[in-house]
Each structure stands twice: as C-alpha cells, then as structure tokens.
C-alpha cells in the first residue's frame, strides 16, 4: 500500500519546467535513492513530497496521519533546536512523543495513579516505542555522527553550520518517522560517521527517500532508484550499482535506436526526392508520411558530460618528475600563530618567545598548534594515494603543508626534482578573481576569448553560462570552475582536497576516469569511498596525531581496522622493525614508518622560495623545517647480484634512481664541508662531533651508492 503517491505532478519556475507530469509512489518500507545531475529537480521533488511546496499541476496523495521528517542540504534549524540548553537535549527533542509520555508517566507516578488503566496504556506505548533506551539511543546517534562526548553538553549555538546539520540529522533519526526524506545527508560526515549512518538506515523499518551523489552510500542503503532526467522520473529496481548497469544498457540501446532511426530518416528523404524527381507523387506522399512519423523520434540530446583535458591549456604535458615526488620524515604539521602579550590571545601566561618558553620581551611570541606528526611517508612518481581519517585529524593540514600553504612546525619535507604541483583546496569560499566565469579564467591567464570559452566548455560552462556571475554560482558550478582553473597550467603532482564536493554523479565519474588515465601523481583527501576504491592503490591514514601509510585500498583498510589495525600500532610496529635494522638512529627524528612504501631516505634539501601560481597553487616547492635534516644520511641503495641482467625499462629506472641518490649525497656532503669551515662549529664540541659524524655517514653512503652504480652498469641489458 502506498503511503505517498504523485500523480501528473508539474513544477515550474517562471518559464522553466523542472518536473513535467511526474508519476511515482512510495510504499511502506521502501528505501529509494533519488539520483540525477545537478539541477535535475531532486530537491524540488523532495520539497513537494514533504509539503514545503505545492505542485503547479497534478496531485500528491499522502496517507492519513503519515509522519514525515526532512533534512535539507543545509539544515535550517528551528528556534527550539538552537535554544536548547545542550546538544544532547536538542537531539533528544526529536523523540517528542516519548518525552511527552515520560513526563505524563512521571506525573501519574507522583500522583499515585499507577494502578489506573491510563497509566498502564501509556506505559505500554512507552515500552513499545523503546522509550526506556531513549538516552542510550541519543548518545549512540551523537557518537555515531562524530560528536565527541565533551560536545554533548555544549549548546547548539556553539556549533558550526556543519555540526548543526549533523545534529539535525541525529534529531531526525531519533524521531523515526514513517517516511524519512534526506537531501545529501552525507555532507559534513567523515568515513566512520558515514558507515554508522548506513547501518542505522539499513535497520530502519520506515520508508526512506534520499537524494545523494555518494554512490557507495546509495549501494548500502537503497533497494530502488528514481532517476531524474529531462524533467521526467524513471524508476529502477536494485541498488545504485544495479541501476548504473541498467542505465548504461538503456543508453546504449537508445543510441543504437537513434542511429537506426537516423538511417531510416535519411533513406526516406532520399526516396521522397527520388519520387518527386520522377513525378510519382503517390509514392512521394507515402514516404513523406513515413518521414513525418519518424522525425519526431529523433535522438534525444545526450547529457552534457564533464570532459577533463589530458593536457593543460598552457604548457602542454608536464615534465617528468624524479622517482620521489614527496618525502616527509619527522614532519610536524599544524599552525603557527602569534600571541600579543598579556592582553592578547596568548594571555599573560601564553608562550612569548621563539621556543615557546618565554623571553625577556613578553609582547609578541609564536604559538604552535601541532595537529599531526609524520614519522615517515614517501610519495613516488605515478602513485595514487588517498588521505583518510576522521574529521579534524589533520588531513587538510598535511595537504596544505605539502602544497606550501603552511610551513612545517618541525622535521623535514622534501618535494622532488621536476615536480610541478597544483593544489585544489577544499574550502571553496575563497574569493575568485573576476566578476564572471569567463573573467575568472581570463584574469588568471591571458587567453583569447575563444580559447577561454573552449576550455570552459569542457567543464560545462557553455554559451551564456560562461557569463554567469561568480558570486551567484551554485556549489557544483563553483567546484567545476575551480577544476577549470586547476587545469590551466601543467602539473605532474595533483593535490586534491575533497575534489568531488558538490559534484553530481556524472561529474564524479568523469573525474574518476581522468584520474585513472592520467600519468600525474595524485594525493587526494576524500570521503568519497567509491573514488578511493577505484582510484587509490595506497592510503595515508591520519589519526591520533599520527600519519602512516597503508598498503591497499579503502576496503582492505576498513577490513584491517575491523580486525584491530590502528595507526598507533602500525607506527610502533614499523618503528621496532626499522630500529632493529639500524645501527644508529638519526638524531632529532622519530623512527620512520613506511607501511606499504619503499624505504629510501635522502638528506633533506632546501631551495629558494617557491613560485606561487594564481589560485593558491605552488610549483617547485621544496622545504625543510631547518633547511636540512641534521644527522641524516641515506643508506646506500641495495645491490643486485653481480651478473644479473636488467630489462631496459628496469635499467633506466634504476639508473635514474641511483644517479638521483648520488646527486643528493654529493650536495649533502658539500653542505657539511661548508659547515665544518664555520668557526662557530669548531668552537662547539657537541656540534663539531655531530657534523663530523654526519660527514662520515654521508661518505660511507656515497661509497655504497658508487658501488651500486657499478653493479648496475654490469647488469645493463
């Protein structure tokens, strides 16, 4: 039996028709996913179903007494929610009927009326609705959606917009209506919260209608799919993956039918002309009638698809970087701010000296907020690495540090030679130059209008769309503009922070196809599990103040977590293994961690300032917290057995790797020899011993590298 039915629903905005005679129904227990490109009418349909809007034509039938709840993309919380004394109380208010029953039962108990039928009836209803576990369910929802226990007693007014949206979702889940309508509920959720929400929704007995671009979420929660396309609704049975297969098969059939009809139309037109020329008018009219019947069935215009360029608009293909694109050791990422004395943010007891331990001048001093430590991570040329972890763990901070937007607080960060990087920030609220979309491209790079429009057309800004005001762009349009700016210049290292934010499913699929085809090295922060699984072969996991690499994709990592894998345990395990294999540890650094990455350390190099590109991108960034890694020298590359021959490709790669090592070691040796000539070093016994020890280690590594080079020459094909 249907609890909601739409019959011939039409919705118009001005002269534009959003929904055109839509018919659909929701039965009790249905779990339906609403999909379609941005602007197809998904949110409009949800608002109509909930009753926030009325159709221009058609009728919407709802079951009498149907209880419904809806979560908008950006929750507009009511005054009661905002005015609650604590987050716990704001969420608990979602179970309004249970709270009423609880108060009534307490009053009856206080009045000594527990033997009356009314008390027995209300107590039965309270038990059936699981009222005795209400507080436990509130805490489970708050914890599951990512709220720490110390946040539960804070007022909602102290929360950010994203946190309020998550809290509003928790409140709706507590309400447990017969029909739950959700518009992009996965926004603002990290991976753990996503998995909890999936499990909760899959256990619900009520109906669900959810609009989402998260394909993994849809696969886990829905059993039917409604596709919004060309102002119409098409139902499909099965999960999102089943729908995607059916959709592709349908599109192939439609394209084939259109080609067949096009051929028939061409033949009928030829026959019409032939019989007109021969003056056989009866035959001509016969084929004209056939032509009229065929022409209305012309091929439907295919959906516009995002088409990412294989080469940047300027500079062509990027240069080939060296084998190591990014190396971090003992790296500490975070923020450095400055206190302003007793009356400033640091307060009278805040740190005021460069070391944070005070100085004779208490007026100004740096304050470091350490977010995460990277014992050892390495990104190799061609790697596709996803950065995962809970919200607030430091994923974006790590990516911004690699991009050069933040300075390391400690340790060494090395960007390899010939690396040309581009960075896509997660926060899309930074101002974009130019009043219009076209201006945003022309202000960033001098181009002809034709070239700029052609570039924008790849990102679905066609015709008048290129003249839209930047300030009026939707979230999806702004994301596409950011991608268009990203691909203006060549890059062989792409740093992408939540690149699928606000993108619809076709755009996400196009982005995935590009990532799988590109030769660029990729480092991606994302909550899109389908993208992580399809694109990334390795993960960097950031949690508990540490970052460690994990060999394997998203599913393998979640399986390992279920079996007890943790970041801290991985760090300790790898540190023990490395410590057992080292005769001496470099001073001033944490033991390395290289789960799933090759261990090949090199002395940190420092170079001149990085070159900033428009839009916040950095190219050629090489940095180290102290200019060079003290006490650090790489072990010599491992030798191959003499006489073993290499393939041509392996020979070239090995030769480039060893020559890079030799160059690094020679430069490090030169730096140490210059340091030894400093009179200040000769006057400091501790520093002199450190530098001479480092020099001995570098010389030893140089000998090993040279021997490895000779062995490699003998193995030449």
C-alpha positions in Angstrom: 0.0 0.0 0.0 1.3 3.4 -0.9 2.0 6.0 1.8 2.9 8.7 -0.7 1.8 9.0 -4.4 2.5 11.6 -7.0 0.1 11.8 -10.0 0.9 14.0 -13.0 3.0 16.5 -10.9 4.2 19.5 -12.8 6.5 22.1 -11.2 7.6 25.3 -13.0 9.8 28.2 -12.1 9.0 31.1 -14.4 9.1 29.8 -17.9 11.3 26.8 -17.0 9.7 23.5 -16.3 11.5 21.5 -13.6 9.1 18.5 -13.3 6.9 17.5 -16.2 3.9 15.2 -15.4 5.8 13.0 -12.9 4.1 9.9 -11.6 5.6 7.9 -8.6 4.7 6.2 -5.4 6.3 5.2 -2.1 5.2 2.1 -0.3 5.8 1.3 3.4 9.4 0.0 3.9 10.6 1.3 0.5 14.2 2.6 0.5 14.6 4.8 -2.6 17.6 6.7 -3.9 17.0 9.8 -5.9 19.7 10.4 -8.5 20.4 12.8 -11.4 22.6 15.6 -12.4 22.7 18.9 -10.5 19.6 21.0 -11.4 17.5 18.0 -12.5 14.9 18.6 -9.8 15.8 16.2 -6.9 15.5 18.8 -4.2 12.3 20.2 -5.8 10.7 16.7 -5.7 11.7 16.2 -2.0 10.1 19.6 -1.1 7.0 18.7 -2.9 6.8 15.3 -1.2 7.2 16.8 2.2 4.7 19.6 1.6 7.0 22.6 1.7 6.0 23.4 -1.9 2.8 22.8 -3.9 2.7 21.4 -7.5 1.6 23.7 -10.3 -0.4 20.8 -11.8 -1.1 17.3 -10.5 -1.9 15.9 -7.1 0.2 14.5 -4.2 -1.6 11.9 -2.0 -0.3 11.2 1.5 -1.6 8.5 3.8 -3.8 9.9 6.6 -1.7 10.6 9.7 1.6 10.0 7.8 4.6 11.1 10.0 7.4 12.6 7.9 10.7 14.3 8.6 13.1 16.0 6.1 16.7 17.0 6.2 17.7 19.8 3.8 21.2 20.1 2.3 21.8 23.0 4.6 19.7 22.4 7.7 17.7 25.4 8.8 17.3 24.5 12.4 14.4 26.0 14.3 14.5 28.3 17.3 13.7 25.4 19.7 16.8 23.5 18.5 19.1 26.5 18.7 17.7 27.5 22.1 18.2 24.1 23.7 20.4 24.0 26.8 22.7 21.4 25.3 23.3 19.4 22.2 22.0 16.3 23.9 18.7 18.0 24.7 18.4 19.4 21.2 18.7 15.9 19.7 16.6 14.3 22.4 13.7 16.6 21.4 13.4 14.6 18.2 11.6 12.0 20.2 8.9 14.5 21.2 6.2 11.9 21.8 8.4 9.8 24.0 9.3 12.9 26.1 5.6 13.7 26.5 4.9 10.1 27.6 7.8 10.3 30.0 6.5 13.5 31.7 3.0 12.2 31.9 4.1 8.9 33.4 6.2 10.7 36.0 3.2 12.9 36.9 0.9 9.9 37.3 3.5 8.2 39.4 3.9 11.3 41.6 0.1 11.4 42.0 -0.1 7.7 43.0 -2.2 6.7 39.9 0.0 3.8 38.8 -2.9 1.4 39.1 -5.2 3.2 36.7 -5.8 2.0 33.1 -4.4 5.2 31.7 -1.0 4.6 33.3 -1.0 1.0 32.0 -1.9 2.1 28.5 0.7 4.9 28.4 3.4 2.7 29.9 2.7 0.1 27.2 3.1 2.7 24.4 6.3 4.0 26.0 7.8 0.5 26.1 6.7 -0.4 22.6 8.4 2.8 21.3 11.6 1.8 23.1 11.4 4.8 25.5 13.5 3.1 28.2 16.5 3.2 25.9 16.0 6.8 24.7 19.0 8.2 26.3 21.2 5.4 25.1 19.9 6.0 21.5 20.6 9.7 21.8 24.2 9.0 22.8 24.6 6.4 20.1 23.4 8.9 17.4 25.7 11.7 18.7 28.7 9.4 18.9 27.9 7.7 15.6 27.7 11.0 13.8 31.1 12.2 15.0 30.3 14.2 18.2 32.9 13.8 21.0 31.5 13.3 24.5 32.7 16.7 25.6 30.5 18.3 23.0 27.3 16.7 24.1 26.6 19.3 26.9 27.6 22.3 24.8 24.7 24.5 23.5 24.0 24.2 19.8 24.8 27.9 19.4 28.5 27.0 19.9 28.4 24.6 16.9 29.5 25.3 13.3 27.0 25.1 10.5 28.2 21.6 9.5 27.9 20.4 13.1 24.4 21.8 13.4 23.4 19.9 10.2 24.8 16.7 11.7 22.9 17.3 14.9 19.7 18.0 13.0 20.2 14.6 11.2 20.6 12.9 14.6 17.4 14.6 15.8 15.5 13.2 12.7 16.8 9.7 13.3 15.6 9.9 16.9 12.1 10.9 15.6 12.0 7.8 13.4 9.1 8.9 11.2 7.2 6.6 8.8 8.8 8.5 5.8 12.3 10.0 6.1 13.4 12.4 3.4 17.1 13.2 3.2 18.8 15.7 0.8 22.5 15.0 0.6 22.8 13.6 4.2 26.5 12.6 3.7 27.6 16.2 3.6 29.8 17.0 6.7 30.2 13.3 7.6 33.6 11.6 7.9 34.0 7.9 6.9 33.2 6.5 10.3 30.0 8.6 10.6 29.0 7.5 7.1 29.3 3.9 7.9 27.3 4.3 11.1 24.6 6.2 9.2 24.4 3.4 6.6 24.0 0.8 9.3 21.3 2.8 11.1 19.3 3.4 7.9 19.5 -0.2 6.8 18.0 -1.3 10.1 15.0 1.2 9.9 11.6 -0.2 9.3 10.2 3.0 7.9 10.4 4.3 4.3 13.3 6.3 3.1 13.7 8.7 0.1 17.2 10.1 -0.1 18.9 12.3 -2.7 22.6 11.7 -2.8 25.7 11.7 -5.0 27.5 9.3 -2.8 27.3 6.0 -4.8 28.7 3.8 -2.0 26.1 5.2 0.4 23.3 4.5 -2.0 24.6 1.0 -2.6 24.4 0.4 1.2 21.1 2.0 1.9 18.6 1.8 -1.0 16.8 -1.0 -2.8 15.2 1.1 -5.5 16.4 4.1 -7.6 14.5 7.0 -9.0 16.4 8.8 -11.8 15.6 12.4 -12.5 16.4 13.1 -16.2 14.9 15.5 -18.8 12.2 16.6 -16.3 11.0 13.1 -16.0 11.3 10.3 -13.4 12.3 6.8 -14.3 12.2 4.0 -11.6 14.8 1.2 -11.4 14.9 -1.8 -9.1 18.0 -2.7 -7.1 20.9 -0.8 -5.6 22.8 2.0 -7.3 25.2 -0.4 -8.9 22.3 -2.3 -10.4 20.8 1.0 -11.6 24.1 2.0 -13.2 24.2 -1.2 -15.2 20.6 -0.8 -16.3 21.2 2.8 -17.2 24.2 2.1 -19.3 22.4 -0.7 -21.1 19.5 1.6 -21.8 21.7 4.4 -23.0 23.4 2.0 -25.4 20.1 0.8 -26.8 18.8 4.4 -27.1 21.9 5.4 -29.0 21.6 2.4 -31.3 17.9 3.1 -31.9 18.7 6.7 -32.7 21.3 5.7 -35.2 18.9 3.3 -36.8 16.2 5.9 -37.0 18.7 8.4 -38.4 19.5 5.9 -41.2 15.8 5.4 -41.9 15.1 9.1 -42.0 18.0 9.6 -44.5 16.6 6.8 -46.7 13.1 8.2 -46.6 14.3 11.7 -47.5 16.2 10.2 -50.5 13.1 8.3 -51.6 11.0 11.5 -51.3 13.4 13.4 -53.5 13.6 10.5 -56.0 9.9 10.1 -56.4 9.5 13.9 -56.6 12.0 14.0 -59.4 10.2 11.1 -61.2 6.9 12.8 -60.6 5.5 9.7 -58.8 3.5 11.8 -56.3 1.6 9.0 -54.7 4.8 7.2 -53.8 6.3 10.5 -52.7 3.4 11.2 -50.4 3.6 7.7 -49.0 7.3 8.2 -48.0 6.6 11.8 -46.7 4.1 10.2 -44.3 6.7 7.7 -43.1 9.2 10.5 -42.7 6.7 12.6 -40.6 6.2 9.5 -38.3 10.0 9.0 -37.9 11.2 12.6 -37.4 9.5 13.2 -34.0 11.6 10.2 -32.7 14.9 11.8 -33.4 17.7 11.0 -31.0 17.4 12.7 -27.6 20.2 15.0 -26.9 22.8 13.3 -24.8 23.5 14.6 -21.3 26.4 17.1 -21.2 29.4 15.4 -19.6 32.3 16.9 -17.8 35.4 16.3 -20.0 38.7 16.9 -18.2 41.6 17.7 -20.5 44.5 15.3 -20.9 46.9 18.3 -21.2 46.8 21.7 -19.5 45.7 24.7 -21.6 49.1 26.3 -21.3 52.4 24.5 -21.4 51.2 21.2 -22.8 52.2 18.0 -21.0 54.1 18.4 -17.7 57.7 17.4 -17.3 58.6 14.0 -15.9 59.4 14.3 -12.2 62.1 12.3 -10.5 61.2 9.0 -8.8 60.5 10.5 -5.4 57.8 13.2 -5.6 57.3 13.9 -1.9 59.2 12.7 1.1 58.4 13.6 4.8 60.4 12.5 7.9 59.8 13.6 11.4 57.4 16.2 9.9 55.1 18.0 12.3 52.2 19.8 10.7 49.9 22.4 12.3 49.5 26.1 12.7 51.8 28.9 14.0 50.1 32.0 15.4 51.4 34.9 17.5 50.3 36.0 20.9 50.1 39.7 21.6 51.2 39.9 25.2 49.1 39.9 28.4 46.0 41.3 26.7 46.3 39.3 23.5 45.2 35.8 22.6 48.1 34.2 24.3 47.2 35.8 27.7 49.7 36.7 30.4 50.9 33.1 30.6 51.0 32.3 26.9 54.2 31.4 25.2 56.1 34.5 24.0 59.5 33.5 22.8 60.5 31.7 19.6 60.8 28.5 21.5 57.5 28.9 23.3 59.2 29.1 26.8 59.2 32.8 27.3 61.6 35.6 26.6 62.6 39.0 28.1 60.1 40.6 25.8 56.6 39.3 26.6 54.8 41.4 23.9 54.9 39.0 21.0 55.6 35.3 20.5 54.7 32.3 18.3 52.1 29.9 19.5 52.3 26.5 17.8 49.3 24.2 17.4 50.5 20.8 16.5 48.0 18.7 14.6 49.8 15.6 13.4 53.3 14.1 13.2 54.5 12.2 10.1 57.3 9.8 11.2 57.9 8.7 7.6 56.0 9.0 4.3 57.0 8.8 0.7 55.1 9.5 -2.4 56.6 8.0 -5.6 56.1 9.2 -9.1 52.8 7.8 -10.5 51.4 6.9 -7.1 47.7 7.4 -6.4 47.3 7.9 -2.7 44.2 8.7 -0.7 44.5 10.5 2.6 41.8 9.3 5.0 40.9 9.8 8.7 38.3 11.3 10.9 37.3 15.0 10.7 39.8 17.2 12.4 42.6 14.7 12.4 44.8 16.8 10.1 44.3 15.6 6.6 43.8 19.0 5.1 46.6 20.4 7.2 49.0 17.8 5.9 48.0 18.5 2.3 48.3 22.3 2.8 51.8 21.8 4.2 52.8 19.7 1.2 51.3 22.4 -1.1 53.4 25.1 0.6 50.5 27.0 2.1 51.6 26.1 5.7 55.2 25.9 7.0 56.2 22.7 8.7 56.5 23.1 12.5 59.3 20.6 12.7 61.0 17.9 10.7 61.8 17.6 7.0 59.6 17.9 4.0 61.2 17.4 0.6 59.5 18.0 -2.8 61.3 16.1 -5.5 63.0 17.5 -8.5 61.0 18.5 -11.6 57.8 18.3 -9.5 55.2 20.7 -10.8 52.3 20.7 -8.4 48.8 22.1 -8.5 46.6 22.3 -5.4 42.8 22.2 -5.2 41.6 23.5 -1.8 38.6 22.1 0.0 37.3 25.4 1.1 35.6 26.9 -1.9 34.7 30.2 -0.2 38.0 31.9 -1.1 37.3 34.8 -3.5 37.8 34.0 -7.2 39.1 36.9 -9.3 36.8 38.2 -12.0 33.1 39.2 -12.0 32.0 36.4 -14.3 33.1 32.8 -15.0 34.9 33.9 -18.2 36.6 36.7 -16.3 37.9 34.2 -13.7 39.8 32.4 -16.5 41.0 35.5 -18.3 42.2 37.2 -15.1 44.3 34.1 -14.3 45.8 33.6 -17.7 46.0 35.9 -20.8 43.9 34.0 -23.4 41.7 34.8 -26.3 38.0 34.6 -25.6 37.7 31.7 -27.9 40.4 29.7 -26.1 38.9 30.5 -22.7 35.4 29.6 -23.8 36.6 26.4 -25.3 38.3 25.5 -22.0 35.2 26.3 -20.0 33.0 24.2 -22.3 34.9 21.1 -21.1 33.7 22.0 -17.6 30.0 22.5 -18.8 30.1 26.3 -18.9 28.7 26.8 -22.4 27.1 29.8 -24.0 25.6 32.2 -21.5 26.8 30.0 -18.6 30.3 31.5 -19.2 28.9 34.9 -18.4 27.4 33.9 -15.0 28.5 35.9 -12.1 31.0 34.1 -9.9 29.2 35.2 -6.7 25.9 33.6 -8.0 27.3 30.2 -8.8 26.0 27.1 -7.1 28.2 24.7 -5.1 28.5 22.3 -8.1 29.2 25.2 -10.5 31.9 26.7 -8.3 33.6 23.2 -8.0 33.7 22.9 -11.8 35.1 26.4 -12.1 37.8 25.5 -9.5 38.7 22.5 -11.6 38.8 24.6 -14.8 41.3 26.9 -13.1 43.3 23.9 -11.9 43.9 22.6 -15.4 45.1 25.9 -16.8 48.8 25.1 -16.1 50.7 21.8 -16.4 51.2 19.7 -13.3 52.6 16.3 -12.6 51.6 16.3 -9.0 47.9 17.0 -8.2 47.0 17.7 -4.6 43.2 17.4 -4.4 41.2 18.2 -1.2 37.7 16.7 -1.5 37.6 17.2 -5.3 34.1 15.6 -5.6 32.4 18.1 -3.2 29.2 19.4 -4.8 29.8 17.4 -8.0 27.0 15.3 -9.3 27.4 11.6 -10.2 28.2 12.1 -13.9 30.9 14.7 -13.0 32.3 12.3 -10.3 32.5 9.5 -12.9 34.3 11.8 -15.3 36.8 12.8 -12.6 37.4 9.2 -11.8 38.0 8.4 -15.4 40.6 11.2 -15.7 42.4 10.1 -12.5 42.6 6.5 -13.8 44.0 7.7 -17.1 46.4 10.4 -16.1 50.2 10.0 -15.7 50.2 12.6 -12.9 51.0 11.6 -9.3 47.8 12.0 -7.2 47.4 12.8 -3.5 43.7 13.0 -2.6 41.8 13.8 0.6 38.3 12.4 0.1 35.3 10.9 1.8 34.1 9.5 -1.5 34.6 5.8 -0.9 33.9 4.8 -4.5 36.6 7.2 -5.7 39.1 5.9 -3.1 38.4 2.3 -4.0 38.5 2.9 -7.8 41.5 5.3 -8.0 43.8 4.9 -5.0 46.1 1.9 -4.5 47.6 3.2 -1.2 46.2 5.2 1.7 47.8 7.6 4.1 45.8 7.3 7.4 45.8 10.3 9.7 44.5 9.7 13.2 45.6 10.0 16.8 48.0 12.8 15.9 50.0 10.5 13.5 50.1 9.8 9.8 51.1 6.4 8.4 50.8 4.7 5.0 48.6 1.7 4.5 49.3 -0.7 1.6 45.9 -1.4 -0.1 42.6 0.3 -1.0 39.7 1.5 1.1 38.1 -1.9 1.6 41.3 -3.5 2.7 41.9 -0.7 5.2 38.4 -1.0 6.7 38.8 -4.8 6.9 42.1 -4.3 8.7 40.5 -1.8 11.1 37.8 -4.3 11.9 40.5 -6.8 12.7 42.2 -4.4 15.1 44.6 -2.3 12.9 45.3 1.1 14.4 47.6 4.0 13.4 49.5 3.9 16.7 50.1 0.1 16.5 51.3 0.4 12.9 53.7 3.2 13.9 55.1 1.2 16.8 55.4 -2.0 14.8 57.2 -0.4 11.9 59.4 1.7 14.3 60.5 -1.5 16.0 61.3 -3.2 12.7 63.3 -0.2 11.5 65.1 0.2 14.8 66.2 -3.4 14.7 67.7 -2.8 11.2 69.6 0.3 12.0 72.9 0.5 13.8 72.3 4.1 14.7 69.2 6.3 14.6 69.4 9.8 13.1 69.2 12.4 15.9 66.2 14.6 16.2 63.7 12.5 14.3 61.1 9.9 15.1 61.7 6.4 13.8 60.5 6.0 10.2 57.2 4.5 9.2 56.8 3.0 5.7 53.9 0.7 5.7 53.5 -0.1 2.0 56.1 2.4 0.8 59.7 1.9 -0.1 62.3 3.0 2.5 64.8 5.1 0.7 65.9 8.1 2.6 67.9 11.1 1.3 69.3 14.1 3.0 66.7 16.9 3.1 67.4 19.7 0.6 66.4 23.3 0.9 66.0 25.6 -2.0 64.9 29.1 -2.7 61.4 30.3 -2.2 58.6 28.5 -4.1 56.9 30.1 -7.1 53.2 30.9 -6.3 50.7 30.4 -9.1 47.3 32.1 -9.3 44.6 30.3 -7.3 46.8 29.2 -4.5 48.8 26.6 -6.4 52.5 26.1 -5.8 55.1 24.8 -8.2 58.6 23.6 -7.3 58.1 23.8 -3.6 60.9 22.2 -1.6 61.0 22.8 2.1 62.6 21.7 5.3 61.9 22.9 8.8 65.6 23.5 9.4 66.9 23.8 5.9 68.5 20.3 6.0 68.0 17.2 8.0 70.6 17.0 10.8 72.4 13.8 11.3 70.7 12.2 8.3 72.3 10.3 5.5 70.6 7.7 3.3 71.7 4.2 3.3 73.3 3.1 0.1 71.0 1.6 -2.5 70.7 -2.1 -2.3 73.0 -4.0 -4.7 71.9 -6.6 -7.2 73.7 -9.8 -7.5 76.6 -9.5 -10.0 75.9 -10.9 -13.4 72.1 -10.5 -13.1 70.8 -8.6 -16.2 68.1 -6.0 -16.0 65.4 -5.2 -18.5 65.8 -2.0 -20.4 62.9 -0.3 -18.6 64.1 -1.5 -15.2 67.7 -0.4 -16.1 66.6 3.1 -16.9 64.6 3.4 -13.7 67.4 2.0 -11.6 70.0 4.2 -13.2 67.8 7.4 -12.7 67.2 6.4 -9.0 70.9 5.8 -8.2 72.0 9.0 -10.1 69.5 10.9 -8.0 70.9 9.4 -4.9 74.4 10.3 -5.9 73.4 13.9 -6.6 71.6 14.2 -3.2 74.6 12.8 -1.3 77.1 15.0 -3.1 75.1 18.1 -2.3 74.8 17.0 1.3 78.5 16.4 1.5 79.2 19.8 0.2 76.8 21.4 2.8 78.6 19.6 5.6 82.0 20.5 4.4 80.9 24.2 4.3 79.5 23.8 7.8 82.9 22.4 9.0 84.6 25.6 7.9 82.4 27.7 10.3 84.5 28.9 13.3 81.4 28.6 15.4 81.2 24.9 14.8 84.9 24.4 15.7 84.2 26.2 19.0 81.3 23.9 19.9 82.5 20.3 20.6 79.0 18.8 20.5 78.2 20.4 17.2 81.6 19.5 15.7 81.1 15.9 16.7 77.6 15.9 15.1 78.8 17.4 11.8 81.8 15.1 11.5 79.7 12.1 12.3 77.2 13.1 9.6 80.0 13.6 7.1 81.4 10.2 7.8 77.9 8.7 7.3 77.5 10.6 4.0 80.9 9.4 2.8 80.0 5.8 3.6 76.7 6.2 1.8 78.5 7.7 -1.2 80.8 4.7 -1.4 77.8 2.4 -1.3 76.0 4.4 -4.0 79.0 4.3 -6.3 79.3 0.6 -5.9 75.7 0.2 -6.6 76.1 2.3 -9.8 79.0 0.0 -10.9 76.9 -3.1 -10.2 74.0 -1.6 -12.2 76.3 -0.9 -15.1 77.3 -4.6 -15.2 73.6 -5.5 -15.2 72.9 -3.3 -18.2 70.9 -5.0 -20.9 
